[in-house]
C-alpha cells in the first residue's frame, strides 16, 4: 500500500458488517508476527473498525489479494546482535543492535554475532593482568541448532589466542534456527566453597579428626560452578580415605547424600561429575540411587538431551540400580518431546520387564505417541497392559483409544469410548474433555497423516474425512455442534 494514500471515513458510502470486519482485521494482526511488511496496511485498515464502509472493505480485499500472491515470501529483515560480557561476575559490557545488512540465513546472522562478540572480547586481554582470576569465553548453541563443523571459535585469554574462521562450506544447519549466547565466566572456585573445602581437608589430613557433618552439607549447598564441584569431590574422596583408615565405616554414605550431590552437579551444570554419583564402586563413597539419576534425567528433559538420557539409563543398568515409576515418567516425556518412538518402546519394555508399575501419566504419554504416529497395533498392546493395572480411563488414554478406533474405521465405537470417559470423570473435567475433543478434530488428523508414507496419506485423509464427522454425530450429551473439521482431501501434506 502506498504510504501517501489518504483514507477517509466515507460517511456517505454503504455500511458493512462491523463484526465481520473486525474479525478479518484481527486475523491479519496475528499474521503480522511473520509478515511485518503488512503492518502499515493493516494499521490503516484497522482505523475504521467502528463503522466500516464498502470502500474500506474493498481496500481490505486488496490486502488479502496481495497476501495470496505473496505466500512464498520470506521475512527479509536485519537480525540483531546481542551479547553480555562479565568480568569476575560483574557486567562490563553489553550490546544489542541491528546488524548492518540483511543475512541470507539465520546461520549467517548468528555467525556475524559471534564474530562481533569475539572482536569485542579482544580488549579484555589488556586488563586481565589487573585481576587475580582467570577468564574463559565460550559460545553456547541451542540444542536444535546449526553446527560450525571443524572450525571452532577459540577465545582463551590465558594464552592470548583469538581465532575465527569461516570457510564457505563450514556451516551445516541441522534444523531451522540456532542462537549464539556468548558469556564470560570465572574459572576459579567461589570463596565460600574454597573455605569450606579447606576446613574439611585440614581436619582429616592435619588434625586427623572427622569434620562436622554440617561442613559437608554446607559445601554441597554452596556449590555454584564446576570448580566448586571439583572441590566437593576432592573432599568426598579424602573423607572416604579417612573413614576407611580409621575403621569407622566401611560402607558408603547413604543415598540422601548421593541425591544432594547429584542435585548440586545439575545446578552447576557439571553433568560429567553428576554421572559419577551413579557409579557402583567409586572412590567418593557415594551410593548410587535412582533419585540421583532422576535429578540428572530432569536436566536432560529440560534440555531435550536424548544422549544424556541414554547414558544415565546405561549406568542404572550397569550398576543394578532399581528404577521407579517416576523415572519412567521422565524418560517417556523426553522420548515424546524428541520424537524418539523406538527409544520409548525399548525403555518401556525394560521398565515393564523389571517390574516397574507405570503411572497413568506414563501410559498417557505412551498411548498418545502411538496414536500420533498411527500405530494402532502398538496402541492396543499398551491398552491391554494399562487395563490390567487400572480400571478407568484418563482423558489421555481414553482419547488415544478413540483415535485407534478411528484408524480402524469404527467411528461409533470411538464415540462410545468418549462417552464413557465423559461419564466417568467429574464435571470439573468437562472443559478438558472438550479441549481434547477439539484437538482430535483439528490437530490429530494432520499429525497422523504426516506420519504415514506419501502413497498412503491421501487414503487415510479420505477415511478420517468421513469417519470423524460420523463420530461427532454419534456423540450425545456433549456440545459438539460447533466442531467442524477442514477438508483434509484438499490439503497438501
N, C-alpha and C positions, 0 to 999 in steps of 0.2 A: 504494500500500500504506500502511495506517495505521501511523504510527510507533510507536503504543502496542501493536501486536500482538506477542505473545510467542511465540517458537518454542522447540521442544524437539527432542531427538534422536529421540524416538518409538521407543524401543528395541523395543517390542512390536509395532510395525507391520510390514507386509510389505516386504521388501527390494526395491530396484530396481537396475537395471544401473548400476553406478557409472561405468563408462566412458562410456556414452551420456549420463549426467547431466553429466559433466564437459565433454563436447563441447558440450552445449547451453549451459552456463554460459560456456564460452569464446567461443562465437559472440556471446552477448549482451555480453560485455566489449568486443568491438570496436565494438558499436553505441553504447556509452557516449560515444564521441567526438562523436557528433551528437545523442545523446539523454541529456544529463546528468540529466534528471528521473528516469531509471530507476536511478540509481546506488545509492540506498538499497535498492530491491527486489532488484536483482541482488546487492548485497553480502550481504543476508540469505540469499539462496538459495545463495550460494557457500560459506556456512559449513558446509554439510552434504555436501560433495562426497566425503568419505571413505566414509561409509556412508549413502547417501541412502535414504529410506523413501518409501512411497506418498504420505504426506501432503506431503512436500517436493516431489515431482513434481507433485502437484495444485496447489501454490502456483505452481510454475514455469509450468504450463499457463495459470494465470490471468494471469501476466505476459505470456505470448505472446498471449493473447486481447486484453489491453489494447493491445499494440503493433499488432495487426491493426486495431483500431478507431481508432487514432490515427496512422495512417501519414502523413496530410497535415499533422500538426502541425509547425510550425517551431520553431526554437530561440528562446525568449524569455528572454534574459538580458542583463544590463548589459555594455556594452562597456567597454574600458579606454582611458584617455587616457594617452599617454606621450610625453615629449619630452626632449631633451638640449640645453642651451644652452652654447655655447662662447664665451669671450671671449679673443681673441688666441690661440686654440688650446688654452686651458685650460678645464676644466669649471667652470662657476659655478652651474649649477642643473640639476636633473633631477627628473622626476616620473613615476610610474606608479601610477595609481589608477583604481578602478572609477567609471564615471560615475554620476551621482545618479539617473538614470532609464533605463528601457528604451527604446531607439531603435526606430523603426518600420522602419528600413532601415540598411544599412551606410553609405550615403551620409550619412544624418543623424548617425550616430555619429562618422564621420570629420570632419564639419563642426564638431561640438561640440569635437572635439580641436583643430582649427585655431583656433577661437575662444579656447579656453583658453590655447593657446600664445601667440597674439598678445597676449592680455591680460597674460600673464606677461612678455613681452618689453618692455612699455612702460616698465618701471623702468630698463632699460638706458640710456635716453637721459639719465638723470640722472648716469650715471657715465661716459658716453662721452668727455666732455671731459678726463677724467683720464688718458687713454691716447692715444698718438700715432697709433694705427692706426684705420682705419675699419671698419665692420661692415655686414653685409647679411644679412637673414633671408629665406630663400626656401622656400616649401612644395614638396616633391617628391612626385609622384604615381606610383603603379605604372603600368606600360605598358598593362595591360588594365584601366584604372581609369575611374572616373567623371570627368566634366569639369564644373567650375563655370564655365558659359559667361557671358561678358561681365561677370563680377564677380570680378576677381582680388584676392587678398589683398595689400595693399601694406604693407610694413614697412620703410621706409627711415629709418635713424637719422641720416643726414646732413641731410635736410630735415625730419625730425621728422614724417613722415606716418604715420598708422595708420588704415587704412580697411578695413572688412569689411562686406559687405552680403549679404543672404540673402533675395532675393525668393522668392515661393512657387514660381515656375516656372524658377528659375535653375539648378537642378541636373539634369543629364542623365546617366543611367547608361548607358554603352555596353556594359558587361558586368556580371558578377556583383558583384565586390568591388573596392574600392581602398583604399589606405592612404596616410596622410599622414605624411611624415617631415620635420620642421622642424629645421633646423640653422643655426647661425651660422658664418660663415667669414670669415677675414681677407681683405680685398680686395687688400692690398699684396703685392709680391713677397717671397720669402724673402731673408734677409740674404745667404746663400751665393750664390744666383743673382745678386743685385744686385752683389755684389762681383766675381764673375767677369765679368759683363757690362761693368762699368765699366772693368776692366782691358783688356778687348778693345777697347772704344771708344777708350780713351786711347792704346792702341798704334797704331791706324790713323788717328786724327784728329790727335793731337798729336805723337807720336813718328814717325809715318809709316813704321812698320815692321810687318811681318806678325806677329801674335801667335802664340805657340806653339800647336801643334795641340791639346795637352792641355787648354788653356783651353776650347776649343770643346767638346770631348768631355766635359769635366767639367761644363760648363754644361748640356749635354743630359741628363747623368745626374742632375743636381741639381734639375731642373725638377719642381716639386710641384703648382703650381696654374696657373691661366690667366694670371696676371700674369707668372709666370716664363716661360711660353711666349711672351708678347709680347716680353719682353726677348731671348729666344733669336732670334726672327725679326728683331728690330731689329739684333742683332749679325750675323746672316747677311746682311742687306741691306747693311750697311756694309762687311762683308768683301768682298762681291762687287764693290762700287764700287771698293774699294781694289785688288782684283786686276785689274780692268779698266783702271783709271787707270795702273797700273804695268806694264801689258802682261805680267803674269806668266802668267796662264792665262785664255784666252778662253772655254774650255768650262766647263760646270757641274761641281760636285763629283760624286764618284762616287755610285752608288746605295746604298752602305753607309751614308753619312751620311744620305741621304734616309730610309732604313729606320729609323735610330736616332731621327731627328726625329719621324717618324710614331708611333713607339712612345712617345716622350715625350708627344706630344699626347694619345694614348689614355690614358696613365697620369694625366694632369692633367685628363682629360675635356674637353679643348679641341678638339672634333671639327672645328669650322669651320676651325681652323688646320691640323689634320691633312689636310683636303681640299686645302689649298694645296700639299702635297707632291706632288700628282698633276697640277699644272699644268705643261704642256709648256714654256711660256715664262713664267717668273716672275722676280721681282726678287731672289729669295733664293738663286739659284744651285743649286737642288735639281733633280736628275734624276729624273723620275717612274719608279717601278718597281713591278712587281706585288707585290713583297714589302711595300712600303709600303701598298699597297691591302689586302693580306691582314691587316695589323695592324688597320686600321680595320674591315674586314669581320668580324674576330673580335669586335670590340666590338659590332658590330651583331648578331652571333649571340648574344652573351651577353645582350643586351637585347631580342632578337626585334624589331629595328628594320628593318622592310621598306623604309621610305622612305630610310633611310641607305644600305642596300644598293643600291637603285636609283640613288641619287646617285653612289655610287662607281663603279658599272658604267658610268654615263654618262660620267664623267670618263675612265675607262680607254679607252672607245671614242673619245671626242673627241680624246684625246692620243695615240692609236695605241700604247697600252701593251699588249704581248702578254700574254695570260693563261696561267695554268699549271693543271695538274690540281688543285693544292691550292686554287686559287681556286674551282673547280667544287665541290669538297667542301664548302666553307663556304657557298656560295650555295645549293646543293641542301639543305643542312641547315636554313638559315634559311627557305627556302620550305616545307619539310616541317613545321617547327615552327609556322609561322604559317598553315598551310592555304592556301598560295598556289600552287595547281596550275598555273594559267595562266602565272604568272611563271616557275615552274620549267621548263615546256615552252619558253617563249620563250627563256630563257637557255641551256637545254640545246642548242637548235638553234644558238644563237650560238657556244657552245663547240665543238660538232662542226664547224660550218662553218669556224671559224678554225683547225681542225686540232689542237685540244687532245685529247690521248689520255686519256680519262676513266679514273679508277681504279675498282677493284672497289667501293670504298665509295660512290662516286658512283652507279654502276649499282644498287647495293643500295637506296640511298635512293630513286632514281627509280622503280625497279620496285616497291618496297614501297608507295610512294604510289599508283601506278597500280592495284595490287591492292586497296589500301584503299578506293578510290573505285569499284572495279568497272569500270574502263576497260580491257577486255580488248584492244581494238584497239590502243591505245597500248602496252599491255604487250608484245604480240608484236612491235611495231616496235622497242621498246627491246631486247628479247631478240635480235632479229636483228642489231642493232648490236653488242650485247655479245658474242654468239657469234663475230662476226667478229674480235674482238680477243682473246678469252680462250677457252681450250679447256674448262675445267672450271667448274662452278658453285660459288658460295659458298652458305652456308646461306640468306642473304637472297634471292639471285637464284633459287635452286632452289625455295624455298617460294613465292616470288611466281609462278613458272611453275605450280606445283601449284594455286595459288588460281585462276589464269587458266583452267586446265583444268576446275576445279570449276564455274566460271561458265559453261563451255561444256558442262556435263553429261558430263564424261569422268572419272569417279572412278578407274577403273583406271589410266588414263594418269597421273593425278595421283599415285597411289600409286607408280607406276613411277619417276617423277621423284624422289620422296623416297627410294626405294630406291637410286637412282644416287648421290644426294648422300651417303647414309649409307655406301655402299661406297667412294666416292672420298675422303672426308675421313678423317683419322686417328681412332683410337679415342678420343683425348682430347677430340674434339669431340662425342662421343655425348651428354653431358648438354645441350649447347647445342641439338642437334638435337631432343631430347625436349622441351626448353622451348619451342622454336619450334613443334613439333607441337601442344603443349598450347594455345598461343596461337591456332593455326589453328582449333582445335576450339571454344575457349571465347570468344575475343575477336573474331577477324576476322569471323565471321558477323554480329555485331551492327553492326560498323563499316560493312561493305559494304552491309548492308540500309538503315541510316540514311542512306547517301549517295544512295540512289535516291529517285525520286518516290514520293509517297504511294500512288498507284494501282499501283505496281509492287512494293511492299515485300512484300506477303503472298505473291505468286507466287514471288519469289526466296527467301523464307523456306521455302516448301514444297520448293523444289528443293534447297536446302542441307540441309534436314532429312532428305532421302532420300539425297543423294549423299555427304555427309561420313561417315556410318556405313559406307556401301559402300566408301569409300576406306580407312577404318580396317581393315575386314575383309580388304582386299586386301594389306595390309602384312604381310609375313612376316619374321621375324627381329628384330622390334622388340617391346619390351614395351609394347604399346598396349592391352592388355585392359582396363586401368583407365580409359582415356579415354572419357568419356561426355559428350555434349552435351545441353543443356537443350532443352525443347520450344519451338522458335522460332515455331511457328504460334500459340501461345497468348500470346505476348509482345506488348506494346504498344510501338510504335516512335514 
